[in-house]
Amino acid sequence: MKEYRIRPREKTFDFLNDLDEEQKKAVLESSGRSIVVAGPGSGKTRVITYKIAYLISQGVDPSRILLVTFTRAAAREMIERAKSVTGRELSEMLAGTFHHVCNFFLRKYASYAKLERNYSILDREDAESLMRHARSKYLESRTKEEKKFFPQPSVLLDIYSYMKNTLKSLKESVIVKNPRYLDHLDEIEKVFELYEEEKRSQNVVDYDDLLFLAYRLFEEHPKIRDHEAERFLWILVDEFQDTNYVQYKIVEHLASKHGNVVVVGDDAQSIYSFRGARYENVEDFMRVEGTKVFKIQTNYRSTESIVKLVNGMLPSKAVPKELKPVKKDGMMPVVVRTWDRYEEARFVTQRILELFDEGVEPEEIAVLYRSHSHSLELQMELTRSKIDYRILSGPRFTESAHVKDVLSFLRIVTNPKDKSAWIRAAKLFYGIGDRTASKIADHAYSYSEEGFDAVEMLSKLSLPGDFRSFIEILKALKKMEKPDEMIEKVFSDFYSEYLERTYPDFRERQMDITRLVEIASRYRNVEQFLTDLSVAENVEIQRMGAQENGKVTLTTVHQAKGLEWRVVFLISVNPGDFPNYLAVLEGNIDEEERIFYVAITRAKEQLYISYQASGVSYPFRGNKFLLRSGESFVDRIPPHLVEYWEVR
């Protein structure tokens, strides 16, 4: 006998009762070209999830819905929630990151993209290795001097990635990423050509190719574009403010048939322009005639007092919105004035200890900052007070490669037997590899053991590369006593330029070294300086990962996006620090406004914003002397929305 199963009835729209009125309106009325401007803490994930559920309940086949998110985790979460609401299996629905979706199309139409279908995808490390190969191939016939000053593979890959994701020319990309190489455009272009030849011959693509080649596929093959656009009756895009130009164009191509594209985002929280993200995509999308705009502005995260401050600090170029708090009253945000970073660190540490006494758990507290280097004094103070913390913004300060590089010179001066310091410092100089560096370290150790001056004895040797430059710097350092002067010498003589050649994020690394100089200026001798750093850093490095109970979180604002805490400290809100002085010099204050906005929206119950009264933010930088002056976010805060504390 044949078995007959009764199919369960579709769920009614009762699930929409879980939404507030603004969310419900966005779910029910968004059709055609629609944008949902979602304020922080307003439940944007819920809107997308319930939009999927609503479409399914309306009879839309899951295979005709495309969901694009910025993380695989976000896609999984939305799909799982939609499945639980509808009771439907959604495996036929194409959902995932832009790279996942583009990979789907490239596999399907590989031959049109001049690929074999079994192509491999290079991760960042593999792509950099292949770029290194292309660079070496091009430089084979070049002089040693030309090789020495040519950008390193990571720098080249950064320029290449920006060029592909923004559709800008090579010249425009170099101007943005590293203007010092404007005289090398022809050479860089030839390296990029070799890099692309290698990828084609090996049947591999990098992450940027996944986007760029999919974009070009739709641009150059209208029939393919129309076929795929016909399939997708609905397109839903999360975090639209973080899309770059290529991603924006891909969305437009796929929505070209039915026009049902619902994007969700908040231009006020677009903080990834360094990756090519365009907050202007939100404006461009809204500008198209017939676009429906929905605003969800009920804030479920923060207290009324914090929400009032958030409304008062809306970035100047953002879509107008006014958040409405669900949580009433609450402690007013506090602006704290300290004399310097050490006093700031002591204040934050003391207040955290008081919060512990009040019953606040460590994992409910976060300290945010614009740059990772701003956290060093606090790390030292927390360690002294035996407060456990985790770092989300990368390795601890003195574990970062560039800081360790500079400190290796100071270690040599204080302890000439330190072989690892000799090896690390020596390898920074052109023409000195592992073998030569080890030989230098062995000689230095032997000379020191025998009671000789290692630097003087080494200066008599004839070794390859820039060995003489290395020895001359060490000779100069041996005549100095103050650690800040020694670091400045290393930085100005060669290391600043080395960073520019070697790292895509050289500006941030240069700023870290100037911060190190500022910290070192408080010490009279090198030994005490190195000892204090070692004590503060002698803790297991916490890598970014799952929530860790019993630990306070320290993180940059960029890493904090999407997270929230009961208590938030935002430190070093000084002109030149936050807003970042490079952004001010480049006239990019808009992005700094958005980063500040993201920072203050992370707090649920208590928010402390601290700044320093003392003058110099960065000491000497090249031939410039930079003072802590200019644009101040603290001055922008409406006085009636905060309390003012002064640490004495």
C-alpha positions in Angstrom: 0.0 0.0 0.0 1.3 3.4 -1.0 2.0 5.7 2.0 0.4 9.2 1.8 1.8 11.9 3.9 -0.2 15.0 4.8 2.0 18.1 4.3 1.9 20.4 7.3 0.1 23.7 6.7 2.2 26.8 6.4 2.5 28.8 9.6 0.3 31.9 9.8 1.7 35.4 10.1 1.6 35.1 13.9 5.4 35.2 13.9 5.2 38.9 12.8 3.9 39.7 16.3 7.6 39.3 17.5 8.4 42.5 15.6 7.9 46.1 16.6 5.9 48.4 14.3 9.0 49.7 12.4 10.4 46.2 11.9 7.0 44.9 10.8 6.6 47.7 8.3 10.0 47.0 6.8 9.2 43.3 6.5 5.7 43.6 5.0 6.1 46.7 2.8 9.6 46.3 1.4 9.3 45.4 -2.3 10.9 46.5 -5.4 14.0 48.5 -4.6 14.0 49.0 -0.8 16.6 50.0 1.8 16.2 49.5 5.6 18.3 52.0 7.5 18.9 50.2 10.7 20.2 52.2 13.7 22.5 50.5 16.2 20.8 48.0 18.5 17.6 48.1 16.5 17.4 44.4 15.5 18.4 44.5 11.8 19.1 40.8 11.8 15.6 40.1 12.8 14.3 42.2 9.9 16.2 40.1 7.3 15.3 36.8 9.1 11.6 37.6 9.2 11.6 38.9 5.6 12.8 35.5 4.5 10.1 33.8 6.7 7.5 36.1 5.3 8.5 35.5 1.7 8.4 31.7 2.2 5.0 32.0 3.9 3.8 33.9 0.8 4.7 31.0 -1.4 8.1 32.2 -2.7 10.3 29.2 -3.5 13.5 29.3 -1.4 15.6 28.7 -4.5 14.5 32.1 -5.8 15.8 34.0 -2.8 19.4 35.2 -2.6 20.8 36.2 0.8 24.2 38.0 0.9 25.9 38.6 4.2 29.4 39.6 5.3 30.2 36.6 7.4 29.3 32.9 7.1 28.2 32.9 10.7 25.6 35.7 10.0 24.2 33.7 7.0 23.9 30.5 9.1 22.2 32.4 12.0 19.7 34.0 9.7 18.9 30.8 7.8 18.5 28.8 11.1 16.2 31.4 12.5 14.1 31.5 9.4 13.8 27.7 9.4 12.6 27.7 13.0 10.0 30.3 12.2 8.7 28.8 9.0 9.3 25.1 9.7 10.6 24.9 6.1 13.9 23.4 4.8 15.9 26.2 3.1 18.8 24.2 1.7 17.9 25.3 -1.9 18.4 28.9 -1.0 21.7 30.5 -2.1 23.0 32.2 1.0 26.4 33.3 2.2 29.1 35.9 1.9 29.8 37.8 -1.4 32.8 35.6 -2.0 30.7 32.4 -1.5 28.0 33.6 -3.9 30.5 34.8 -6.5 32.4 31.5 -6.3 29.1 29.7 -7.0 28.7 31.7 -10.2 32.3 31.3 -11.3 32.2 27.5 -10.9 29.0 27.4 -12.9 30.3 29.6 -15.7 34.1 28.9 -15.4 34.8 28.7 -19.1 33.2 32.2 -19.7 35.6 33.6 -17.0 38.5 31.9 -18.7 38.9 29.4 -15.8 38.8 25.6 -15.5 36.0 24.6 -13.2 38.3 22.9 -10.8 40.3 26.1 -10.0 41.9 26.5 -6.6 41.3 29.5 -4.3 44.4 31.1 -2.8 44.2 32.4 0.7 46.0 35.6 1.7 49.2 33.8 2.5 49.2 31.8 -0.7 48.4 35.0 -2.8 51.3 36.8 -1.1 53.6 33.9 -1.9 52.6 34.0 -5.5 53.1 37.8 -5.6 56.6 37.3 -4.1 57.3 34.8 -7.0 56.1 37.3 -9.6 58.1 40.1 -7.9 61.3 38.0 -7.9 60.8 37.0 -11.5 60.5 40.7 -12.5 63.5 41.8 -10.4 65.9 39.1 -11.7 67.6 41.5 -14.1 67.5 44.5 -11.8 70.3 46.0 -9.8 70.7 45.4 -6.0 69.7 49.0 -5.4 66.5 48.7 -7.4 65.6 45.4 -5.6 66.3 47.0 -2.2 63.8 49.9 -2.7 61.1 48.0 -4.5 57.8 47.4 -2.5 57.5 44.1 -0.7 54.9 41.4 -1.7 52.4 42.3 1.0 52.5 46.0 -0.1 52.0 45.0 -3.7 49.1 42.7 -2.8 47.5 45.5 -0.8 47.6 47.9 -3.8 46.4 45.1 -6.1 43.5 44.2 -3.8 42.3 47.8 -3.5 42.5 48.3 -7.3 40.4 45.3 -8.0 37.7 46.0 -5.3 37.3 49.7 -6.2 37.8 49.4 -10.0 40.2 52.3 -9.7 43.3 52.7 -11.8 46.7 51.6 -10.6 47.8 55.2 -10.2 44.7 56.1 -8.2 45.2 53.0 -6.0 48.9 53.8 -5.3 48.0 57.4 -4.4 45.6 56.0 -1.7 47.7 53.1 -0.5 51.3 54.2 -0.8 52.2 57.3 -2.7 55.9 56.9 -2.4 55.7 54.3 -5.2 54.2 56.7 -7.8 57.5 56.7 -9.6 57.3 52.9 -9.9 53.9 52.5 -11.7 55.3 50.9 -14.8 57.3 48.3 -12.8 54.4 47.6 -10.5 52.1 47.1 -13.5 54.6 44.6 -15.0 54.7 42.6 -11.7 50.9 42.5 -11.6 50.8 41.2 -15.2 53.2 38.4 -14.1 51.1 37.7 -11.1 48.0 37.3 -13.2 49.8 35.2 -15.8 50.9 32.9 -13.0 47.4 32.6 -11.7 46.0 31.8 -15.1 48.7 29.2 -15.9 48.1 27.5 -12.5 44.3 27.7 -12.7 44.1 29.6 -9.4 42.2 32.7 -8.2 42.6 34.9 -5.1 39.8 36.3 -3.0 39.7 39.5 -4.9 39.3 37.6 -8.2 36.1 35.9 -6.9 34.4 39.3 -6.8 36.1 40.9 -9.8 35.7 38.0 -12.2 32.1 37.6 -11.2 31.5 41.3 -11.8 33.2 41.0 -15.2 31.2 37.9 -16.0 27.9 39.8 -15.7 29.3 42.8 -17.5 30.6 41.0 -20.5 28.0 38.3 -20.8 24.5 39.8 -20.7 22.8 36.5 -21.4 24.3 34.9 -18.2 23.5 38.0 -16.2 19.8 37.9 -17.5 19.5 34.2 -16.8 20.7 34.5 -13.2 18.8 37.7 -12.6 15.6 35.9 -13.8 16.2 33.2 -11.2 16.4 35.4 -8.2 12.9 36.9 -7.5 14.2 38.4 -4.3 17.7 39.6 -3.2 18.5 40.4 0.4 21.8 42.1 1.4 23.0 42.6 5.0 25.6 45.2 6.1 25.1 47.1 2.9 27.2 50.1 4.2 30.3 47.8 4.1 30.0 46.9 0.4 32.6 48.1 -2.0 31.9 49.3 -5.6 32.3 45.8 -7.2 29.9 44.3 -4.7 27.4 47.1 -5.3 27.5 46.5 -9.1 27.1 42.7 -8.6 23.9 43.3 -6.6 22.6 45.7 -9.3 23.2 43.1 -12.0 21.4 40.3 -10.1 18.4 42.6 -9.4 18.2 43.8 -13.0 15.2 41.6 -13.9 12.7 41.6 -11.0 14.0 44.6 -9.1 13.1 43.1 -5.7 16.3 44.0 -3.8 16.1 44.7 -0.1 19.4 46.0 1.5 19.9 46.6 5.2 22.5 48.8 6.7 23.5 52.0 8.4 25.8 54.4 6.6 26.7 55.9 10.0 28.5 52.6 10.9 30.5 52.3 7.7 34.1 52.1 9.0 36.0 50.0 6.5 37.1 52.4 3.7 40.6 51.1 4.0 39.3 47.8 2.5 37.5 49.7 -0.3 34.1 49.9 1.4 31.9 52.9 0.3 29.4 54.4 2.7 28.3 56.3 -0.4 26.8 53.1 -1.7 23.9 53.7 0.7 23.3 57.2 -0.7 23.7 56.0 -4.3 21.2 53.2 -3.7 18.7 55.6 -2.1 19.1 58.2 -4.9 17.6 55.9 -7.6 14.0 56.9 -8.3 11.4 54.7 -6.7 13.6 53.4 -3.9 11.6 52.8 -0.7 13.3 53.9 2.5 12.4 52.3 5.9 14.0 53.3 9.1 14.1 51.1 12.2 15.1 53.3 15.1 14.0 51.6 18.3 17.1 50.9 20.3 17.0 47.8 22.5 20.6 47.9 23.6 21.4 51.1 25.5 19.8 53.2 28.2 18.0 56.4 27.5 20.9 58.5 28.6 23.4 56.8 26.3 20.9 56.9 23.4 20.5 60.6 23.8 24.3 61.0 23.4 24.3 58.7 20.4 21.6 60.9 18.8 23.7 63.9 19.5 26.8 62.5 17.9 25.3 61.3 14.6 27.9 61.7 11.8 27.4 64.8 9.7 27.1 62.9 6.4 24.8 60.2 7.7 21.1 59.5 6.8 19.1 61.4 9.4 17.8 59.2 12.2 16.8 59.5 15.8 17.0 56.4 18.0 14.2 55.7 20.5 15.3 53.9 23.7 13.4 51.0 25.2 15.4 51.1 28.4 14.5 54.3 30.3 16.8 56.5 32.5 20.2 55.0 33.3 23.5 56.6 34.4 24.6 59.6 32.2 27.7 59.0 30.1 30.8 60.4 31.7 33.6 62.5 30.1 36.7 62.0 32.1 39.7 64.4 32.0 43.0 63.0 33.0 46.5 64.6 32.9 48.2 61.9 30.8 47.8 58.2 29.7 49.2 56.9 32.9 46.6 58.7 35.0 44.0 57.5 32.5 45.1 53.9 32.9 45.0 54.2 36.7 41.5 55.7 36.5 40.1 53.0 34.3 41.7 50.3 36.5 40.4 51.7 39.7 36.9 52.1 38.2 36.9 48.5 37.0 37.8 47.3 40.5 34.9 49.4 41.8 32.6 47.8 39.2 33.7 44.4 40.3 32.6 45.4 43.9 29.3 46.5 42.5 28.7 43.1 41.0 29.6 43.7 37.4 31.3 40.7 35.8 34.7 41.2 34.0 33.3 39.9 30.7 30.6 42.6 30.8 33.3 45.4 30.6 35.2 46.5 27.6 37.9 49.2 26.9 37.9 50.5 23.3 40.5 52.6 21.6 41.2 54.0 18.1 44.6 52.3 17.7 46.0 49.3 19.5 49.0 51.2 20.7 46.8 53.4 22.9 46.3 50.4 25.2 49.8 49.8 26.4 49.8 51.9 29.6 46.4 50.3 30.5 47.8 46.8 29.9 50.6 47.5 32.3 48.3 48.9 34.9 45.8 46.1 34.7 48.6 43.6 35.0 49.9 45.3 38.2 46.4 45.2 39.6 46.0 41.5 38.7 43.0 42.1 36.5 42.7 39.5 33.7 42.0 40.7 30.2 41.8 39.5 26.7 42.8 41.4 23.6 40.7 41.4 20.4 42.8 44.0 18.5 45.7 41.7 17.7 48.7 40.6 19.7 49.8 42.5 22.8 51.7 45.6 21.9 55.2 44.4 22.4 54.4 41.1 20.6 53.8 43.0 17.4 56.6 42.5 14.9 57.5 46.2 14.4 57.7 46.9 18.1 59.9 43.8 18.6 62.1 44.9 15.8 62.9 48.3 17.4 63.2 46.8 20.9 65.8 44.3 19.6 68.3 47.2 19.2 67.8 48.3 22.8 68.2 44.7 23.9 71.6 44.4 22.1 72.9 47.6 23.8 71.9 46.3 27.2 72.8 42.7 26.7 75.3 42.0 23.8 75.0 38.3 24.4 71.3 38.3 23.4 71.6 36.2 20.2 67.9 36.4 19.3 68.0 40.2 19.4 71.1 40.2 17.2 69.5 37.9 14.6 66.2 39.9 14.6 67.9 43.3 14.2 70.5 42.1 11.6 67.8 40.6 9.3 66.1 44.0 8.9 69.0 45.1 6.8 69.2 44.4 3.1 71.4 41.5 2.0 71.5 39.9 5.5 69.7 36.6 5.6 69.3 33.9 8.2 72.8 32.4 7.8 74.7 35.8 8.0 72.5 37.0 10.9 73.3 33.8 12.8 77.0 34.3 12.1 76.8 37.9 13.4 75.0 36.7 16.6 77.6 34.0 17.3 80.5 36.4 16.8 78.8 39.0 19.1 78.3 36.4 21.8 81.9 35.1 21.6 83.3 38.6 21.8 81.2 39.5 24.8 82.1 36.3 26.6 85.8 37.2 26.1 85.2 40.7 27.5 85.5 42.6 24.2 83.1 45.3 22.9 81.0 43.2 20.5 80.0 46.2 18.3 83.6 47.4 17.9 84.9 43.9 17.1 82.1 43.3 14.6 82.9 46.6 12.8 86.2 45.1 11.8 84.5 42.3 9.9 83.6 42.4 6.2 80.0 41.1 5.7 77.5 41.4 2.9 74.5 43.7 2.4 73.9 46.7 4.6 76.0 45.4 7.4 78.0 48.6 7.8 74.7 50.6 8.3 73.7 48.2 11.0 76.9 48.6 12.9 76.9 52.4 12.5 73.4 52.6 14.1 74.6 50.4 17.0 77.7 52.6 17.5 75.4 55.6 17.8 73.0 53.9 20.2 75.9 52.9 22.6 76.6 56.6 23.1 73.0 57.3 24.3 71.4 56.7 27.6 67.7 57.6 27.2 65.5 54.9 25.6 63.3 57.4 23.7 66.4 58.9 22.0 67.6 55.5 21.0 64.2 54.5 19.5 64.0 57.8 17.6 67.5 57.1 16.2 66.6 53.7 14.9 63.3 55.0 13.6 64.6 58.0 11.8 67.8 56.5 10.4 66.2 53.5 8.6 63.2 51.8 10.2 60.5 54.3 9.2 61.4 53.8 5.6 61.7 50.0 6.1 58.1 49.9 7.4 56.9 51.9 4.3 58.6 49.3 2.0 57.5 46.3 3.9 53.9 46.7 5.3 50.6 47.7 3.7 49.6 49.3 7.1 52.9 51.1 7.5 51.2 54.3 8.7 49.7 52.5 11.7 53.0 50.8 12.5 54.9 54.1 12.3 52.4 55.6 14.7 53.0 52.6 17.1 56.7 53.4 17.1 56.0 57.1 17.9 53.8 55.9 20.7 56.7 53.7 21.9 58.9 56.8 21.9 56.3 58.7 24.0 56.2 55.9 26.6 60.0 55.5 26.6 60.4 59.3 27.3 59.2 58.7 30.8 62.2 56.5 31.6 65.8 57.6 32.4 67.4 54.3 31.5 66.9 51.4 29.1 67.0 48.6 31.6 64.0 49.8 33.6 62.0 50.6 30.4 62.6 47.1 29.0 61.8 45.5 32.4 58.5 47.3 32.8 57.4 46.3 29.3 58.4 42.7 29.9 56.4 42.5 33.1 53.3 44.0 31.5 53.6 41.7 28.5 54.5 38.4 30.3 51.1 37.0 29.9 49.8 34.4 27.5 48.6 36.2 24.3 44.9 36.0 23.9 43.8 35.6 20.3 40.4 36.7 19.0 37.8 34.0 19.7 34.9 33.1 21.8 33.8 35.1 24.8 36.0 34.4 27.7 34.4 34.6 31.2 36.3 36.4 33.9 38.2 38.7 31.6 37.8 42.4 30.7 38.0 43.0 26.9 40.5 45.4 25.3 39.9 46.1 21.7 40.0 48.6 18.8 36.7 50.1 17.8 37.0 48.2 14.4 37.2 44.9 16.2 34.3 45.8 18.5 31.8 46.4 15.7 28.8 44.1 16.2 29.6 43.5 19.8 28.1 45.1 23.0 29.0 45.3 26.7 27.3 46.5 29.9 30.1 48.9 30.6 32.3 50.6 28.0 35.4 52.8 28.4 36.5 54.7 25.3 40.0 56.0 26.0 42.4 58.5 24.5 39.8 60.6 22.7 42.4 63.3 21.9 43.0 65.3 18.7 45.6 63.3 16.8 44.7 60.1 18.6 41.0 59.9 18.0 40.3 61.4 15.5 43.4 59.9 14.0 45.8 62.6 12.9 46.5 61.0 9.5 42.8 61.1 8.8 42.7 64.8 9.8 45.7 65.5 7.5 44.0 63.7 4.6 40.7 65.4 5.3 39.0 62.1 6.0 37.3 63.2 9.2 33.9 61.7 8.1 35.1 58.2 8.7 36.5 59.2 12.1 33.0 60.5 13.0 31.6 57.1 12.1 34.2 55.2 14.1 33.4 57.3 17.1 29.7 56.7 16.6 30.2 52.9 16.4 32.3 53.1 19.7 29.7 54.9 21.8 26.9 52.6 20.5 28.6 49.5 22.0 27.6 50.5 25.6 24.4 49.1 27.3 24.4 50.8 30.7 27.6 52.8 31.4 29.8 54.7 29.1 33.1 56.6 30.0 34.9 58.7 27.5 38.4 59.8 28.6 40.9 62.3 27.2 44.2 63.8 28.3 45.0 67.4 29.2 48.7 67.2 28.5 50.2 68.4 25.3 52.3 66.2 23.0 50.6 63.3 21.4 53.4 62.2 19.1 57.0 63.4 19.5 59.2 63.8 16.4 57.9 62.2 13.3 60.4 62.6 10.4 61.0 66.4 10.3 57.7 67.3 11.8 56.8 68.1 15.4 53.2 67.2 16.0 51.2 68.6 18.9 47.9 67.3 20.3 45.7 70.0 18.7 43.0 70.5 16.2 39.7 68.5 15.8 38.3 67.3 19.1 35.4 64.9 19.5 35.1 65.8 23.2 34.4 69.4 22.3 31.6 68.3 20.0 29.7 66.5 22.8 26.6 68.5 23.8 27.4 69.4 27.5 23.9 68.7 28.8 24.1 65.0 27.7 27.1 64.0 29.9 28.7 64.4 33.3 32.2 65.7 33.5 34.8 64.2 35.9 38.3 65.3 36.5 40.8 62.8 37.9 42.9 64.3 40.8 
